[in-house]
């Protein structure tokens, strides 16, 4: 085993997208790295803040593109830590929100390599906030659920059903490709008039947001790029979005034609 005082791994949350939303500690560690392994949702602008001489290895996983298996990523982390010294594993959002960070920590520590974690700003909270959509509001919603749309076998998560039966704000990650199916499922338990928002490219300059209701979200199918990730927010708090009522008027007018 390499006896090197720099031999260590830092799991760093890159934040929701914009390069200036990484934490101060995260940026400091990033700039001190000997090698960086980064995910698909990490911005090029953030990586450009690191010296060009530092190796940057892409290990992103995207549903429509070639992706690395988790076991392969685990091996790459260990191999490059021994090779270079201080490895920063840069993960989009927060490492512990659907980031499989614990699997990487267990594997790395089994080789005697110390691991530290720097939390990141989760896109589940910050991206809706960037659109003026709160997770909670007094008299509207007192709680929120964050969930993935489907399980490994492609079926809906049971949490989607349970959350739909509550009054909580629902935040669905990795569900844009099944947007209409999700709306149909939630509509079994909530009104067709329940507000819904789909946000893509969150916190970036090209951020876009479609606001509608469960019963009318199909009208926006042509404006949502299902090949790109996004965040779905369902609940009455979406009515706080500045354009919701303007869009609602347009939906009413359209339905009366």
N, C-alpha and C positions, 0 to 999 in steps of 0.2 A: 504494500500500500504506500502511496506517495506521502511522504512526511512533509507537508507544506502548510505553513501557518495560514495561507490564503485559501486553502481548500475548504470551501463552504458553498452552500446553495441558498440563495435568497428568492423566495416566492413573492413577487411584487405585483400588486394590482395596478393596472395602467389607467383605471377609470373608465368612464363610459364612451370615450371616443376622442374628444378634443385633447390635444397634447398638453394643454395647460390645466387639465383637471386631474393629473396625477398628484399624489401627495408630495410634500417637500421631502420627506424621508425616502419615499419611493424614488424620486428623481436623483437624490444623492447616491443611493445604492446603485441605481442604473449607471450613473457616470463613473462609479468605482469598479464596475464589472470587468472581468477579464474575457468573458464570453456571454452572449445573450441568446436565449431561446425564446422566441416570441410567437404569439398566437395571431390568428387571422384578423381579429378586430383591433389590433394595435396599430396606431396611425404611423405613417412614414415620417410625419413631422416630429413625433416623439423620438423615434429612433435616430433622426438626424441630429439630435442634441448630444449624441454619443460619438466619440472620436471614430473616424472612419477605420482606424487600425484595429478596432475591437470587432472580432467575428460576431456576426448576427445570423442566427440560424432559424429559418422559418419552420415551425412545426404545427401550423394551423390545421384546424379540422372544420371543413365546410361541407354541407350536405350535397351540394351540386358539383363539388370539385374533388380532386384527389385529396385524401386526408391521411394523416398519420394515425396509426392505432395507438391507444394509450400505452400499451406495453413497449412499443417502439420509442415513444417519447420518454418513458421512464429510463430506458437504456441510454438514450442520447444524453439525458441529464447527467447521469453518472459518468459516462465516458468522457464527456466534455469538461466536467468538473475536475476529474483526475488529470486531464490533459492541460487545462488552462489555469485552474485555481478557483477564483471566485466566479461562480456562475449565477447569473440572474435569470430566473424563469419568469418572464413577463407575460402576465395573463390579463385579458380584457376584463373590465369591471372589477369585481372583488374575487380573489382566488377561491373563496369558500362559498360563493353563490353559483352553483352548478358548474364549478370549475375543476372538479375532481382533484383538488389540491391535496386532500388527505391521502389519496392513493399514491401521489408522487412523493409526499413526505415519507410515508411508510417505506417505500422502495429505496429512496435515497438514504434514509437513516439506517437501513439494513446493511449498508456498506460503511457505516461509521462516519458518514459525512454529516456535519452539523447543518441544520436547516433553520432559517428564520423566515417569518412571514410579515409582510407589510400590507395591511388591508388597503383596499381600493374603494373608490366610490362606485357603488353598484348602479348599473344602468336601469335596474328595476325601479329605483327611486328617482334617480337624477334625470333621466330622459323625460318622464312625464312632467317633472318639475320644470324642465326647460321649456315646456309648452304651456306652463301655467296650470297644470292639472295636479291637484294635491292628492295624496293618498288618503288622508282623513280630513274631515271637516265637521265641526260641531253641528249636530242636527242632520247631517247628511250620511256620513260614514264614520264609524268609530274604530274600524280595523281594516286590514288588507291582507290578501293572500298573494303570495308570489309562487308561481308554479310553471312547469313546462307543460306543453300541450299534450304530448303523448308519451307513452312508455316505450321501452326498447322495442317491443313487438309491434309498435305502430298504433296500438289502441289508446283511447283516451285515458288520461290519468284519472283515478277516482277522485282526486282533489278537485278536478274541474267540476264534477257533479256536486260534491259537497259545498264547494264555494258558491256555486250557482244557487244553491238552496238557501244561502245566507244573504245578508244585506251588505256584506263586506265588498270593498273595492277589489277587483280581480286584476292581477297583472300576469299576463301569459307571455312567457319567453319562448322563443323558437317555435312559434306557431303560425307564422304568416302564410305558409304554404297550405295550411288547413283552416284559413280564416273563415270561410263560409260554413264549414262543418262545425267549427267552434261556436259560431254565432247560432247555428241551428240547435246545437246541444244546449247552450245556455238558455236559449229561448223556451226550452221545455220547463224551465223553472222561474224565469224572469220575463217581464213584459217585453213585447216587441219594441216598445218605446224606450227601453233602457239605453242610455248613451254608451257609445263605444268609440275608441280612438285607436288608430294604427299609426305608430311613429317609426320612421326609418331614418337612418343616418343620424341618430340622436347626438346632439351637442356639436355636430359638425356644421360647416357653412351651408351644406346642401341638405340640412335636416328638413324633412317634410312630414306633415301630419294630416291624416284624413279623419274627420270626426263625423259621426253619423249615429244611427240607432241600430239595434240588433236586426230590426225588420227591414232596414234599408241599406245595410252595408254592401249588398250586392251591386248597388249603383256605383260603387267606387272600385269595382274589380279591375277596371281598365287603368286606373291611376296608381295602383299598388303593384310594385315589382316583387313578385313572389320569389324571385331568384335571390333576393337580398334579405338579410335578417331584419327583424323589426320587433317592436314591443306592442302588445295589444293590452289596452286598458279598458275594463268594462265596469260600469257603475255610475251612479248619479253624480259623482265628483267630476266626471268628464264634461258635464254641463258648465263647469267653471272655465272651460276653454274659451278664449275670447271670441272665437268664430262659431261656437256651437249653435247659438240661437239664429245667427244669420244663415247657417247651413240648414237649420230646421225649417226656416221660412221657405228656403228654396225647395226643400223636400216636399213641403205641403203644396206649394205652387205646382211642382212637377206632377204630383199625384192627382191634382185636380184637372190637369189638361186632358 
